[in-house]
Amino acid sequence: MAESASEPLFTPGRVDVISMGCSKNLVDSERLLRRLQAKGYHTVHDSDAPCGEWVMVNTCGFIGDAKEESINLILQLAQAKEEGRIGHIAVMGCLSERYLADLKEEIGEVDRWYGKFNWNLFIDELPDRAASGSAAAPRPWERQLTTPAWSAYLKISEGCNRFCAFCAIPLITGRHKSRPRTEILDEVRSLVAKGVKEFNIIAQDLSSYGLDLSGGSELAQLLDEMADIPGVEWIRLHYAYPADFPMDILDVMRRRPNICNYLDIALQHISDPVLTNMRRHIDKEGTLRLLDEIRRRVPGIRIRTTLMTGFPGEGEKEFEELMDFVRTQRFDRMGAFAYCEEDDTWSARHLDDSIPEEVKQERLQKLMDLQEEIALELNTALIGQTLRVLIEKNDPEAADGYAIGRTQWDSPEVDPEVLVSHCTAAPGEFADVLITGAEPFELIGHQVGSDV
């Protein structure tokens, strides 16, 4: 039977939510999904072929490439709307928080615009499709997980007071605001009850957690209380800031076995002239002293950092100083990017972005080539050791016969994986794995006790 021309191509009552950018954005999308479901809508996250009555795009506005990706997606959805494949478009998140007036003027096909913090208005403005009295309203922190059932991101604060020269985050998120500990712990207990055992703690600035609540850092206390909750197997820390680092968390990490020996701390550079230009509030001596103390207090800790090439003031001497820093420190995990001037930041207003792009990229490649060599050496040193691995995929029919997992030193999406042969553990379970081989960004092994 032929479809009536009057029938929509999209699915009434369905809302597609598409998340761009970082895990902090993802948490906001998950909260949105939960509220949409409570209102009676069918939700789909990150569909390859969105066909909802509404499509909500949670945008990223951090760097140029991310902004361009968000805009291109909105334009593609505008075309889909014109063709009748989706009903309406809504936009939220960092990009629209920062450039709302310009976006409204340039992309008229979008039906509703929201920023990073007022997306609840979208829920309020939608008709209620839920049956009368069907369920209690979600608590503020409740969400529909889009990550595997055993793993969740836990956002403990929003915003940043640091105002580094290159960074637009404070312009988007505003001042640092910590969530109350009691609320966070209630969320953790709720997630554990649903089967979550791995918690990746995230914030724009983990080091400042609690300063706005009590005048002092509360991160160590939060970690201690989280570690006490039965069912919490792994707690992993992301996005600490090196200046004013809360040293007391190191004693908690060493003492509590379910806090991973892992720290994600963006250092950006090591040369004093560049750090001064970056307005990083710490110098080379302070950085080296901090790294030494972290490793002294938490033996065996794995440090992930992020570095930048081509920032104004980085000559060949400063870049070689950065290379020597990486050679000496031998970071277990490292990412890097080339400097890109961002609108309205301090560096855009006051510094000359005169280093050619090809030089920035050449330096970036040299830095990452060096890190690949270091990563291979560090992974090779693990051959013969038995590691506890959280299994994420295990398909007995897979052609290569490998399950895939991660150690406590590996954060989802960004860090190496472990390929495990002869694995009987199901996804979400832990397995003891003997490491038998290594590549720069993955380990190879078999489950202990298996018939190899």
C-alpha positions, -999 to +999 in steps of 0.1 A: +000+000+000+015+034-010+023+058+017+000+089+018+017+121+008+004+137+039+021+113+063+054+125+077+086+107+069+098+113+105+086+093+135+061+113+157+069+111+194+106+103+188+134+127+198+169+121+185+197+135+208+231+139+192+261+147+214+291+165+201+324+171+220+334+159+254+322+136+281+309+166+301+285+173+272+275+137+272+264+138+308+241+168+299+227+148+270+220+118+293+201+140+317+181+154+288+173+119+276+160+109+310+136+139+312+124+133+277+116+097+285+097+108+317+076+131+295+066+101+273+089+105+244+108+078+226+145+088+226+174+077+204+210+088+211+236+095+183+216+077+156+233+075+122+200+083+106+180+106+128+143+106+120+127+121+150+099+146+154+126+166+171+164+164+168+184+180+195+221+187+188+243+192+219+271+212+204+308+217+212+324+251+210+358+245+224+381+246+194+378+255+157+375+220+144+348+211+169+328+242+161+330+235+124+318+199+130+288+211+150+278+237+124+281+212+096+259+187+114+232+214+120+233+223+083+229+186+074+199+183+097+185+215+081+186+197+047+169+166+063+142+188+077+136+204+043+132+169+028+108+159+056+130+133+071+130+150+105+104+173+120+121+200+140+156+210+150+168+222+184+203+232+194+219+234+228+254+233+243+287+252+242+285+265+207+251+281+211+260+293+246+288+313+231+275+323+196+237+323+200+230+356+183+252+349+153+239+313+149+202+325+150+209+349+122+229+325+101+208+293+104+171+301+103+161+264+099+167+257+136+134+259+154+146+263+190+179+275+205+192+269+240+226+275+256+246+251+279+225+256+310+189+263+300+181+232+280+154+222+306+133+248+288+131+224+259+114+199+281+090+224+295+080+236+260+072+201+247+037+186+250+034+160+277+029+125+261+033+104+293+003+087+308-013+106+337+006+098+370+029+074+352+061+082+371+077+106+395+097+134+380+134+126+377+157+140+403+181+167+390+210+144+385+191+114+371+200+104+335+198+077+309+232+062+305+246+060+269+278+044+281+281+006+287+260-004+317+290-009+340+307+024+333+296+061+338+310+096+337+304+115+369+305+153+365+313+169+399+315+206+389+310+230+361+330+260+349+365+273+355+382+303+373+416+298+358+413+320+326+443+305+308+453+327+279+443+302+251+411+288+266+375+297+259+360+274+285+354+301+311+338+323+284+313+294+278+308+278+312+313+308+335+328+306+370+336+273+387+306+258+406+309+226+425+280+201+431+273+193+467+289+161+479+257+147+492+241+150+457+271+134+440+271+105+465+233+100+460+240+098+422+267+072+427+245+050+449+218+052+423+241+042+395+257+014+415+221+000+420+218+000+382+250-020+378+277+007+373+310-002+388+334+022+370+332+059+377+352+084+356+351+116+375+351+147+352+352+185+355+367+214+337+389+218+368+390+189+392+416+207+414+391+234+424+363+211+436+348+223+469+366+257+470+333+275+463+314+253+489+336+256+520+366+276+510+389+246+508+393+216+486+368+188+492+380+164+466+399+141+490+368+138+512+345+131+482+369+104+469+370+088+504+332+087+507+328+074+472+353+046+478+332+035+508+301+028+487+298-010+481+299-018+444+322+010+434+351-009+418+370+018+400+372+056+404+393+074+379+403+111+379+402+134+349+412+170+342+431+181+372+448+215+371+485+217+381+484+250+400+470+247+435+468+209+431+450+192+461+479+171+474+457+153+500+440+133+472+473+115+467+471+099+501+436+088+495+445+073+461+474+053+477+452+041+506+420+032+487+423+002+463+392+011+443+407+045+433+427+039+401+463+048+401+456+071+372+456+109+369+446+131+339+464+164+344+469+188+315+503+205+317+503+222+282+540+231+282+572+232+303+591+262+291+588+292+315+583+318+288+555+298+272+539+290+305+540+327+313+523+336+280+498+309+286+489+323+321+491+289+336+499+301+372+527+276+375+563+275+363+587+247+352+602+242+386+567+239+402+556+215+375+586+192+380+582+193+418+545+184+415+552+154+392+579+142+415+556+144+445+527+127+427+549+097+418+565+096+452+532+095+471+514+071+447+540+045+435+530+031+401+506+059+392+500+064+355+498+100+344+480+112+313+487+148+302+479+171+273+505+194+256+504+221+231+527+231+202+530+264+185+518+288+212+530+323+209+565+326+223+575+290+215+607+292+194+629+262+186+646+265+220+613+263+238+601+234+217+632+214+223+627+220+260+593+205+256+607+175+238+633+170+265+605+172+291+586+144+274+617+123+270+625+127+307+591+123+322+580+094+300+543+100+304+522+069+303+495+086+283+498+118+263+477+138+239+488+170+221+474+196+198+486+226+178+476+260+191+446+276+174+436+311+183+401+313+199+379+344+197+380+367+227+406+348+247+435+366+263+460+353+238+438+363+208+436+399+222+472+403+234+496+379+216+507+376+180+499+342+165+528+343+141+541+308+141+532+292+107+506+264+108+530+240+091+556+246+119+529+240+145+519+207+128+555+196+123+563+201+160+531+183+169+541+153+148+576+152+163+561+153+198+536+125+191+563+103+173+584+106+204+554+096+226+547+066+205+583+054+211+579+059+248+544+042+249+558+011+231+587+009+256+563+013+286+539-013+273+567-038+264+578-036+300+544-050+310+550-083+292+549-111+317+528-093+342+492-102+352+468-073+351+432-069+362+412-061+331+376-049+328+362-067+298+341-045+274+335-067+244+336-105+241+321-120+210+328-157+209+320-156+171+346-129+164+370-138+137+401-128+156+390-146+188+399-116+211+379-100+238+386-063+244+391-047+278+409-020+298+432-019+328+427+006+357+452+028+338+430+031+307+402+056+304+374+048+279+378+062+244+412+078+248+435+052+263+449+018+251+429-014+251+439-049+260+432-077+235+424-109+255+424-144+240+407-174+256+385-151+276+355-165+295+345-132+312+314-115+300+313-077+292+313-058+324+332-085+343+368-084+354+395-109+343+431-115+353+451-113+321+487-124+315+503-098+291+522-116+263+526-089+237+526-051+233+520-024+207+523+014+213+486+017+220+474-017+230+484-048+250+479-084+241+473-113+265+452-142+276+430-149+306+448-165+335+437-201+340+425-205+304+436-234+282+461-216+260 
